[in-house]
Amino acid sequence: MKLIYFDCFSGISGDMVLGALVDAGCELAAIEAELKSLPISGWKMSAAKVPKKAITATHVHVEISETHHHRNLNTILEIIRKAGLAPRVASRASNIFKRLGESEALMHQVPLDKVHFHEVGAVDAMVDIVGACIGFELLAIEHFVCSPLNVGSGSVQTAHGLLPVPAPATAELLRGAPTYSSGVQRELVTPTGAAIVSTLVREFGPQPHMKVAAIGYGAGNADVAEHPNVLRIFLGESAEKQDAARWDEEVSIIEANLDDMNPQIYGYFVERALGAGALDVYTAAIQMKKNRPGCLLSILCRPADVDRLMDLLFAETTTIGARTYTARRRALPREQTSVETPFGTVRIKLSRMNGHILTASPEYEDCQRIASEQNIPLKRVLSEALLEFEKQRGKTG
C-alpha cells in the first residue's frame, strides 16, 4: 500500500503540498497537463528550487491573471465535475472543497450554498487543491498520515479582516487533529492546507513503519527565522504485513440510546451529521428500561471527527450521554462512470474486488431528478440505467 506522510513542522499550505510532490519526483508537466482540463483560464504555473535555511526546497508558483475571486461551492464542484478528471481525483478534490465550505458556513452562520470562498475560491486555490489531488493520483497514493501540525501564532490579514492564527475556519477544520504552536508569529497552516489534511488524513502521529522511496520538500512563500519554512513529505510503501483481507483503516463509532425524541428531528440530524463529516448515520430499534421502545443511534466517523460530531449529537438530539469506540473497516475500491439512458445521463457507482466489478448502483439523486422532471416511475429510470450499463459492459445485447 502506497502512503504519504506529511511532516508539518512548519505547517502546510496548498502550494507547499504541490511543491513537495514535485520535489519528490512527480512531474510538474504531468500535473499541469491534467489541470488544463479544468474549464478555467487565466493561470500558469512554474517550479523552482529555492533555499530555505539549510534545506533546498521546491517552490511551485501559480500566476493568476483572472480578477474574479468569488465562487460558491456549487460552482466549484461543477467546474471539477466537468473537467473529466480521474474519478479519485475528482472525488478527493470535491470533498476537500466541501470541507472548506462547511467550515466557512459554520463560522459565518450561513447556509452552505451561500458561502463565497473569496481567496479559497480563486483560481490559484483550485489549481493548488486539484493539482495536489492529481499529484496524489500520479503517485498512486492510497493512505495519508500526518504529524502534529505547527499552526503558528499572531494574526493574519484575510478578506474578512484581521483574524487570529489559526484563522477560525482553519481551527474548525483541524478540530480533532493534534496541533501546537512553536511561537512563530505567522500563519503556518492555511485553510487550504488544513482542508487537504482534514479530508484525506486517516491517521495522525509519528511517521509510521514504511519503506521510504522518496522525500520531498515544498517551500512556503515566506521565510521564517526560527526554522526552514517547508513541508516535508515521505513517500513509500507501508512496512506492515498485509494479508488478503487487510483492514483499510480504523474508524470511530458514536452511539446513543434515544426514547424521548421527536422522530422529525432525526432526518435533520442525519443531514447535519453527514455534512459535518460523518461517514454513516443509522438507527436500530431497541427495548429500553421501564419497557419503553427506543432506538440506538449510531454515527460512523473518522477518529479526528469524534469531538465535533459528539458536540453536534448533544446539541441536536435529546440524549444526555453517548459512548464511542474504535472499529476496523474494510472498504472496496469505488469509482464512478456514466451511462446514457433514453431519459438522460445517469451516474453509476461501481465497487471492485481484485479488479472485478462486484456491484453497480445508479446514482439515486440522478434517477430521482429525472423521474420527477419527466413524470416517470423512479423504478423505471433505475432499471433503464442498469440495463444501459450492462449493455456497455457487453453482457447483454
Solvent accessible surface area in square Angstrom, and as a share of the most:
residue,aa,sasa,rsa
1,M,55,0.25
2,K,85,0.36
3,L,4,0.02
4,I,0,0.00
5,Y,11,0.04
6,F,0,0.00
7,D,20,0.10
8,C,0,0.00
9,F,53,0.22
10,S,0,0.00
11,G,0,0.00
12,I,0,0.00
13,S,11,0.07
14,G,3,0.03
15,D,21,0.11
16,M,6,0.03
17,V,0,0.00
18,L,0,0.00
19,G,0,0.00
20,A,0,0.00
21,L,0,0.00
22,V,27,0.16
23,D,31,0.16
24,A,14,0.11
25,G,55,0.53
26,C,5,0.03
27,E,119,0.54
28,L,31,0.16
29,A,71,0.55
30,A,35,0.27
31,I,0,0.00
32,E,41,0.18
33,A,65,0.50
34,E,77,0.34
35,L,0,0.00
36,K,139,0.59
37,S,50,0.32
38,L,5,0.03
39,P,76,0.48
40,I,23,0.12
41,S,85,0.55
42,G,27,0.26
43,W,36,0.12
44,K,122,0.51
45,M,17,0.08
46,S,59,0.38
47,A,41,0.32
48,A,58,0.45
49,K,133,0.56
50,V,39,0.23
51,P,107,0.68
52,K,16,0.07
53,K,119,0.50
54,A,105,0.81
55,I,41,0.21
56,T,82,0.48
57,A,0,0.00
58,T,6,0.03
59,H,38,0.17
60,V,2,0.01
61,H,91,0.41
62,V,20,0.12
63,E,85,0.38
64,I,49,0.25
65,S,86,0.55
66,E,41,0.18
67,T,121,0.70
68,H,102,0.46
69,H,76,0.34
70,H,86,0.39
71,R,26,0.10
72,N,41,0.21
73,L,7,0.04
74,N,90,0.46
75,T,58,0.34
76,I,0,0.00
77,L,37,0.19
78,E,63,0.28
79,I,19,0.10
80,I,1,0.01
81,R,143,0.52
82,K,130,0.55
83,A,9,0.07
84,G,71,0.68
85,L,19,0.09
86,A,42,0.32
87,P,64,0.40
88,R,92,0.34
89,V,5,0.03
90,A,23,0.18
91,S,58,0.37
92,R,24,0.09
93,A,0,0.00
94,S,20,0.13
95,N,63,0.32
96,I,0,0.00
97,F,0,0.00
98,K,78,0.33
99,R,26,0.09
100,L,1,0.00
101,G,0,0.00
102,E,43,0.19
103,S,4,0.03
104,E,18,0.08
105,A,13,0.10
106,L,69,0.34
107,M,71,0.32
108,H,81,0.36
109,Q,141,0.63
110,V,57,0.33
111,P,85,0.53
112,L,68,0.34
113,D,75,0.39
114,K,127,0.54
115,V,5,0.03
116,H,88,0.39
117,F,5,0.02
118,H,44,0.20
119,E,98,0.44
120,V,14,0.08
121,G,0,0.00
122,A,5,0.04
123,V,0,0.00
124,D,54,0.28
125,A,7,0.06
126,M,1,0.00
127,V,0,0.00
128,D,18,0.09
129,I,0,0.00
130,V,0,0.00
131,G,0,0.00
132,A,0,0.00
133,C,0,0.00
134,I,3,0.02
135,G,0,0.00
136,F,0,0.00
137,E,51,0.23
138,L,87,0.43
139,L,41,0.20
140,A,41,0.32
141,I,3,0.01
142,E,84,0.38
143,H,23,0.10
144,F,7,0.03
145,V,1,0.00
146,C,0,0.00
147,S,9,0.06
148,P,52,0.33
149,L,0,0.00
150,N,1,0.01
151,V,10,0.06
152,G,1,0.01
153,S,24,0.15
154,G,36,0.34
155,S,62,0.40
156,V,29,0.17
157,Q,129,0.58
158,T,34,0.20
159,A,58,0.45
160,H,87,0.39
161,G,26,0.25
162,L,120,0.60
163,L,42,0.21
164,P,84,0.53
165,V,17,0.10
166,P,41,0.26
167,A,6,0.05
168,P,48,0.30
169,A,10,0.08
170,T,0,0.00
171,A,46,0.36
172,E,15,0.07
173,L,3,0.02
174,L,8,0.04
175,R,88,0.32
176,G,42,0.40
177,A,16,0.12
178,P,52,0.33
179,T,61,0.36
180,Y,95,0.36
181,S,56,0.36
182,S,61,0.39
183,G,43,0.42
184,V,5,0.03
185,Q,138,0.61
186,R,106,0.39
187,E,39,0.18
188,L,8,0.04
189,V,1,0.00
190,T,35,0.21
191,P,29,0.18
192,T,15,0.09
193,G,0,0.00
194,A,0,0.00
195,A,0,0.00
196,I,0,0.00
197,V,0,0.00
198,S,18,0.12
199,T,8,0.05
200,L,11,0.06
201,V,4,0.02
202,R,63,0.23
203,E,78,0.35
204,F,47,0.20
205,G,14,0.13
206,P,118,0.74
207,Q,76,0.34
208,P,28,0.18
209,H,138,0.62
210,M,24,0.11
211,K,152,0.65
212,V,59,0.34
213,A,89,0.69
214,A,29,0.22
215,I,78,0.40
216,G,0,0.00
217,Y,48,0.18
218,G,0,0.00
219,A,0,0.00
220,G,4,0.04
221,N,121,0.62
222,A,23,0.18
223,D,112,0.58
224,V,9,0.05
225,A,89,0.69
226,E,111,0.50
227,H,29,0.13
228,P,25,0.16
229,N,10,0.05
230,V,0,0.00
231,L,0,0.00
232,R,75,0.27
233,I,0,0.00
234,F,21,0.09
235,L,12,0.06
236,G,8,0.07
237,E,71,0.32
238,S,21,0.14
239,A,61,0.47
240,E,101,0.45
241,K,202,0.86
242,Q,72,0.32
243,D,103,0.53
244,A,104,0.80
245,A,56,0.43
246,R,78,0.28
247,W,119,0.42
248,D,44,0.23
249,E,27,0.12
250,E,100,0.45
251,V,3,0.02
252,S,6,0.04
253,I,20,0.10
254,I,0,0.00
255,E,23,0.10
256,A,1,0.00
257,N,63,0.33
258,L,5,0.03
259,D,43,0.22
260,D,100,0.52
261,M,29,0.13
262,N,74,0.38
263,P,112,0.71
264,Q,149,0.66
265,I,59,0.30
266,Y,60,0.23
267,G,39,0.38
268,Y,112,0.43
269,F,0,0.00
270,V,28,0.16
271,E,125,0.56
272,R,91,0.33
273,A,0,0.00
274,L,84,0.42
275,G,31,0.30
276,A,18,0.14
277,G,12,0.12
278,A,9,0.07
279,L,48,0.24
280,D,66,0.34
281,V,14,0.08
282,Y,94,0.36
283,T,57,0.33
284,A,52,0.40
285,A,99,0.77
286,I,51,0.26
287,Q,120,0.54
288,M,40,0.18
289,K,145,0.61
290,K,160,0.68
291,N,126,0.64
292,R,93,0.34
293,P,106,0.66
294,G,16,0.15
295,C,37,0.22
296,L,39,0.19
297,L,1,0.01
298,S,3,0.02
299,I,1,0.01
300,L,30,0.15
301,C,0,0.00
302,R,42,0.15
303,P,59,0.37
304,A,22,0.17
305,D,5,0.03
306,V,23,0.13
307,D,86,0.44
308,R,22,0.08
309,L,0,0.00
310,M,36,0.16
311,D,79,0.41
312,L,16,0.08
313,L,1,0.01
314,F,92,0.38
315,A,81,0.63
316,E,43,0.19
317,T,13,0.08
318,T,57,0.33
319,T,14,0.08
320,I,174,0.89
321,G,39,0.38
322,A,31,0.24
323,R,106,0.39
324,T,65,0.38
325,Y,103,0.39
326,T,82,0.47
327,A,30,0.23
328,R,146,0.53
329,R,62,0.22
330,R,108,0.40
331,A,31,0.24
332,L,56,0.28
333,P,91,0.57
334,R,167,0.61
335,E,61,0.27
336,Q,78,0.35
337,T,39,0.23
338,S,56,0.36
339,V,5,0.03
340,E,119,0.53
341,T,14,0.08
342,P,99,0.62
343,F,31,0.13
344,G,26,0.25
345,T,63,0.37
346,V,0,0.00
347,R,72,0.26
348,I,0,0.00
349,K,94,0.40
350,L,8,0.04
351,S,12,0.08
352,R,66,0.24
353,M,69,0.31
354,N,138,0.71
355,G,52,0.50
356,H,133,0.59
357,I,38,0.19
358,L,94,0.47
359,T,75,0.43
360,A,24,0.18
361,S,49,0.32
362,P,18,0.12
363,E,24,0.11
364,Y,109,0.42
365,E,100,0.45
366,D,11,0.06
367,C,0,0.00
368,Q,87,0.39
369,R,114,0.42
370,I,3,0.02
371,A,11,0.09
372,S,88,0.57
373,E,120,0.54
374,Q,83,0.37
375,N,142,0.73
376,I,34,0.17
377,P,73,0.46
378,L,58,0.29
379,K,159,0.68
380,R,121,0.44
381,V,0,0.00
382,L,55,0.27
383,S,64,0.41
384,E,38,0.17
385,A,0,0.00
386,L,69,0.34
387,L,78,0.39
388,E,38,0.17
389,F,4,0.02
390,E,49,0.22
391,K,87,0.37
392,Q,107,0.48
393,R,91,0.33
394,G,60,0.58
395,K,129,0.55
396,T,65,0.38
397,G,103,0.99
